[in-house]
Amino acid sequence: MTVFFLSLFFLAFRLFNLTGLPIFNDESIYLDWGWRETHLPKILYLSLFDSKPPLLMWIFGLSQNIFSDPLLAGRLVMIVFGLITALGIYFIAQGFFSQKAAVISFLIYTLSPIFAFFDRQALMESAISAIGVWSVYLIIKVIEKKSLRLALLLGIILGTGIFIKTNGLFFLIAIFLLVIVCFYKKRLPECKYYLLSIVVSQLFLLPLYLQPQFWQTLANNSRYSLTVNEILSFPVKHWANNVFNTGEIIIWYFGPIYAVFFIVSIGLFLKKISSVKKIILFWFFFNLGLTILTARNIAPRYLVSFLPLSVLMISIIIADIFKGKLWNFLWFTVIAIYPLLITVKLLTNPLAYFNLLSRQTKFSQKYDYVEGWPSGYGIPETVNYLKRKAGNQVIVVGVRGDHGNPESAIFAYFNNSKNIRPIFFEAKNIPNIESVNCIKTNLPVFFVSRDNNLGGFDKFLIKEDLFPKPAGKSYVGIYRINNNCIGKSININFQP
């Protein structure tokens, strides 16, 4: 019953005002790709052209068969992964420490703004968090029970992580290190289970490995990660900057008191160490350390998947040191009050949330989610405007041949529409367009722009409306093809 009520509490926090923050740039891309991969023939691995493994996209695509709002469909998927992560933390704490630690860890995870934020985004991060936490749980159980079945399950989970996002490879590297350690310490039965999990993970990944595009685009991850040569040059200054930025993110996304307790929990873990604590510490610091060593730039999004175990460590220490229900409650309140206030602001007023964080840290993500072109503000207004204009008639909505907002968002929202047809529409793809003054079309054609980028159709378009982002630095524009122009024209006919 405890798990049931905690899960209800979690869902209440995650589901409230779920689409209040409009669709983010990468959400638009992933939701569009997911629909295409699962609904159109022969492009099941479409996302590999951008070096993104497709498993989560497939889930997004299938979820859009259930929910008509693509943003709701995608974000509900991630809330499920967030709950899986919270339950993983709970069961590690309950199974190897105490019931008190389990409840405290579940609650802190639920209330922490960085987890609340990414659990409510149709991105990959919460799925990777779930993979990491349950990998730890299974590693401990494999050692404890010497179970082939659990080793097989661990391998599937490790493979799933890489099938979702390439940084899931960190977990596989961590398992390789555990194999080396157990060989060194001559714990051969334990090595057998780890090796089995590695083999299973690679078998699970065969469908991905058999795609030539996976290997052809793998190097594109250098956009986000340092290359091997760059790492071997030992960029100490860059790493120090990453460490400093990681600390800043932890302080302002969890609260200064949380950060202090986290440091204390590490010291107390080391003071009274056990085999389970060793695995937790190793898993946390190895994967977080790999992120710091390899990341080209540190950001909350790159860290969040590797932070849930910090919640577990703090909760174990609170439950161990502060005996009695009253003390547990008081110290939990001290740690949780700041995250709770920030999370409530996130849920009730996203703009106020970003404004608050922007005054505290340069990692507020305010540009991406509020001010800049990646922001989803202006997208709901555009979607509703086009629906009103269409009514029951068929209209065509063109966007530049690009991905992100608003281009991918237009496809995500109208891929399933019966009468609104999204298309890539650029002047450079129309022969002899430069020699004409008019475009004649058999159907009403609208064009949705990212700021003033009109796809080369500047002289052919009439402005319908502009929907600015909250800071007014960027906007989504709606235009229509002027069919009532004079001069040499070209006819473009669309299938009714």
N, C-alpha and C positions, 0 to 999 in steps of 0.2 A: 504493500500500500504506500510505503514511503516513496518508492520510485514513481508510482503513478501520480501522486500529488506534486512531487517535484517536477515531473514532466509537464503537468498542467500549468504550473507556475512558469516554467520555461516557455511554453507555447504562448502564454498570455503576454509575456514580454516580447517575444519575437513576432507575433502575428499582428500586434497593435499597429495600425496605420502603416501597414507593410509597404504600400506603394506611395506613401506620402513624399518620399524622395524620388524624383523622376528617374527614368531609365538612364544609367550611366553609359558612357561611350563603349566600354568593353562588354557590358551586358548586352547592348544592342547587337554587337558583332557576334557574340556567342549564341544568342537566341536565334538570330538569323541563320547562322551556320547550322545550328542544331535542327532547325526546321528543314533546311535544304537537304542536309545529309540523310534525314529520315523520311523525306517525302518525295525527293527527286531521284531518278535512277543514276547509278554509276558514279555518285559523288559521296559515298559513305565516309571517305577519308578527306573530304574537302579541306578541313582546317589544317591539314599537314602542310599546305602551301605556305602557311605562316608559322610552321614548326610547332603547332598546337596539337597534341594528341586528342582524339575525338570522343573518348568514352563519355565524358560529362556532357558534351554537345548532344550526343545521342539521347541521353536522359532528358535534356532540355527539350529536344525535338518531340519526344514521346509525350512529355508532360503537356505540351501545347495541344495535344489531341484531347486533353481532359479539360483544360481551362482556356477560355477564349482570349483572356488577357495574357499576352506572352510574358509580360513582366511579372505578373502574379504567378504564372506557371513556373518560371525560372527561380524566383525567390522562394517559393514553397519547397522546391527541391533542396535548396541550400539550408533551409530551416531544419529539414529532416537530417541533413549531414551534421548540422550544429547540435541537434539533440543526440545524435549518435556519439559525437565527441564528448558532450557533457556526461552521458551515461558511461562512456569508457573511463573517464576520470573517476566517476563515482565507484565503479566496480573495482578499479585498481585500489582505491582508498579503502573500500569496504573489505575486499578480499585479503589485503595484506597489511592493513593498519587498523582502522577502527570505523565504526558506523558514524561517529561524530565527524571524523575527517571527511568521510564520504559526503555527508550532507553539506558541510561547510564548503567543500570544493565545488560541488554542483551549484550552490547558490552564488559563490563568487564568480564562477564562469558565466552564469546567467546574467549577472549584473554588470560585468565588466564591459565598458563601452566598445573596446576594440573588437571583442568577440560578438557583441550585439550588432555592431555595424556590419561585419563581414558575413555573419550568419544570415543577414537579410539582403545580401547582394548576390545576384546571379553570376558569380565568379567562381574560381576554382579553389579558393583558399580554405574554406570550411571543409571541403571534401578532403584536402590534404591533411588538415588537422585531425580529422577522424581516422585517416589511415595511420598517422603517426601515433596517436594515443592507443589505438587498438593493437598496433604492432608491439608496443611496449607490454601491454597486457598479455598478449600471446607468447612473447619471449619469456616472460616470467612463468607462465603456465607450462610452457614446453619444458623448461628446466625442472619445474616442480613435478610434473606428471610423466615426463618422458613419453609423450604421446605423439605417435605418427600422424594421427588425425589433426591435431593442433598444429603440427609442423606444416602439413599440407595447407591448412587454412591460412597460416602465416604467409606462406608463399603466394597464395592467391591475393591476399591483401597487399603484399608488397608489389606484385605485378599490377594490381589495380591502381596503385598510387602513380606509377609511371605512365599508365594508360590515361590517367587524368591530367597530369602535368609533369613535365620533365624533371622538376626539382624533387619529385618522388624518388628519384635516383639516390638522393641523400640517404634515405632509409636503407636502400640496398647496400650502399657502401658501408653503412654502420654495421649491418649484419656480417659483411665480409670481415670487418675488424673483429667482431665477436668470434668468428671462426678462427682467425689468427691467434687470438688470446687463448681460446680453449685448446687449440693444438699446442701452444706454448706451455700451458699448464697441464697438458696431457689428460684433459677431460674429453676423451674420445667419443663416448656416447652422446655427449652434448653437441659436439661438432657434427655428428651425423645428422641430427635434427636441423641444425642451422643450414648445413649444406643441402639437405632435402628441400628446405624452404626456398633457397636460392634457385635450385633447379626448377622447382614448380613455378616460381615467378617468371622465369625465362620461357617456359613452355606456355604459360598464360599470355605472354607478350608476343608469341610468334605471329599472330595476325598483324600486329603493328610492325614488327621487324620485316615482314615480307612486303611491306609497302616501300618501293624505291624512294618515294618522296620523303619518307621519314628520315632516311640517311642523307638525302640531298639537302634538306633544310635544317638538319640538326645544328649546323654551325651558326645558324641565325640567332641562336640563343645568346650569342656574344653581344647582342644588343643590351642584354640585361646582366650578363655575367662576364667576369674577366676570362680571357682566354688562358690556356695552359701556359703559354709563354709569358703572359703578363703576370700570372701568379708566381712563376719561377723567377721572375725579376725581383721578388720580395718587395712589393710596394708598401712598406711599413707605414708611411704617412697616410696612405689611402686606407689601410686597415685600421689605424688609430682613429681616423675620422669616422669609419663605420661603427667602431665600438662606441665612440662618443654619441653618435646619432642614435644607436640602439638604446643607449641609456636614456636619452631625451624622450624617445618614443615611449619607453616603459614608464617613465615618471609621469608624463602628461596623459597617457591613455589609461593608466591604472590608478594614478595618484601617488604623491610623494611618500605617503605612509606605507602604501603597498610596496613601493620600491625598497624602503628600509627593511620591512619585514622579509622581503625576498632575499636580501643579502644575509640577514640573520638566519633565515631558514637554511641557506647553503652551509653556513658555518656549523649549525647544529646537526645537519645531515652528516657532515664530515666527522663531527665529534663522536657521534654514535652511529657508525655505519653498519649496514647489513647488506646481504647480497641483493635484495630487492632495491634498496636505496642506491646501491652502486649502479644498477641498470638504469634507474630513473635519472640519476645524475649524468651518466654517460650519454644516454639518449638525448637528454635536453641539451647538454653543452656541446656534444659533437655536431648535432644538426644545426643548432643556432650558430656554432662556430663556423661550420661550412658556409652558412649564409653570409656571415660577416666577411669571410675570406674570399668568397667568390662574387659577391654582389658588386655590380658596377656603381650602383647607388642604393643606399638603404632607404626604405620607405615602410610605413606600417603594413602595407600589403605583402611585402616580402618576408616580414617577420612573423606575422600573426599565426601562420600555420605551425610554428615551432615554439609557441609560447604557452599552450595550455598546461604543460607539465609544471610551470611555475605556480599555477593555481594549486595544483596538487601538493607541491612542496610546502607552501605556506599553510595550507589547511592541515596538513599532518602535524606541523609544528604547533599551531594553535591548539589542536586537540590534545597533543602530548603534554605541552607545558602548562597551559591554563586550564587546570582541572576544575570540574564543576560546570553545571549548565550556565550559571550566571556569568562566570568569567569567559566561557566560550562565546556567549551571546555578546558581551561587552566588547571583546576584541574583534569579533567578526564585524560588529557595528562600526568600530573605529576604522577598520580596513575598507569596509564596503560602502561607507557613506558617500565618499567622493565619486567612486564609479557609479553608484546608484543615481546620484544627481545628474551626472553627465549623460547617463543612458536615458533617463527620463526626458531630458531635454532633446536628445536625439530622436526619441519616439514621438514626442509631441510637437516639436518645432525644429525640424532639421536645419533651417537657416540660422536660427539662434545657436544651435550646436556648433556649426562651422564657424560662426562669428566668435564664439567663446574660445574654441580651440586655436583660432588664428591669432588671438591675442596672447596665447601661451607658448605656442610652438610653431616652427616653420613647417612641421609635418601635419598640418591641419587638413590637407587635401582640399582646401577651399577652392582653389583654382579649378581643379578637375571636376568637382561635384557641384560648384555653384557658378563661378564667374566665367570660366573659359569655354571654348567650343566643345570639349568633351562632356560638359554638363548636360543633364537631361532637361533642364528648365527650357521651356518653349516647345518641347516635344509633345506633351499632352494637348497643349493649345492647338498645335499644328494638326495633330491627329483628329481632334474634334472638329476643327475648321473644315478639313477635307471631307469628313463624314457628312457634315451639313451641306457642303457644296454638291456632293455626289447625290444625296438623297437616294432615289431608286434608279438613277441613271448610271451608266458606265462612264468612269473617268480614268484618265491615265495620269499617274504621278511620276514625274521624272526626277532623278537625282544624279549627281556626278558619279563617275565610276570610281568610287572611293569607299572605304569602310569606316565605320564609327558613327558619330552623331553629326547630322541627322540621317545620313544615308542608310546605314544599317537599321536604324530605328524605323524608318519608313517601311522597309521590307519586313521587319519583325512584326509590325502592327498590321500590315496588309497582305502578308503572304497567303492568308486564308480567306481574304475578302472575296466576295462574289462579284462586286462591281467596282472596286478600286484596285487598279492594276499598277503596282510599282515596277519601274523599269530603270535601268541605267541609261542615261540620256545625255550625250555630250555632242557638241557641234562638230568636233574633229572626226566623229564617226559617220558624218553625213556628207557624201560627195558633193563638191561644188557649193557648199553652204555659203562660202564667202562671197559668191557672186550674186546672191539673191537678197531681196529686201523683206520678203514675207515667207512665212511658213503656214501652209494650209493643212489642217488636220480634220479627219472625219469624226473624231471624238474630242471632247474638252480635254486639254492637256495642261496640267499644272506642273510647276517646278519648285522643289523645296531646296533651299540653299543653306550652306554653312557660311554665315556672314554674307559677304558680297561675292562669293564664288558662284557664278551663274553658268558654269559649264560651257562658256563660249557663246551662250545665247543672249548676251546682254541687249542687243538691238531688237530682239524678237519678243522680249518679255514685257509684260505690264505688272507692276507691283500690286499685289492684293493686300498683303499685311506683313508686318514684322513682329516677331515675338522675342523681345530682348531677354537675356539672362538677368538675374537680379542686380548685378553690378553695372549692367549696361555696356560692358566691354565687348560682348559678343551677342549674336542673335540668330534666330532661325527665320529665314525669309520664305514667303509664299508668293509665287508669281504665276501668271498664266500666259500661254502663247496667244499673241495678238492675231486673231484671224481676220480682223477688219483693217488690214494695212493695204497700202497702195504700192504698186511696183512689181518687179519681177518676183515670182513666187516659186516655191517648191512644195509639192504635195507629199505628206506623210500619212499613210493610212494604217490604222490599227484594226485588228480583228474585233468586231463588235462583241 
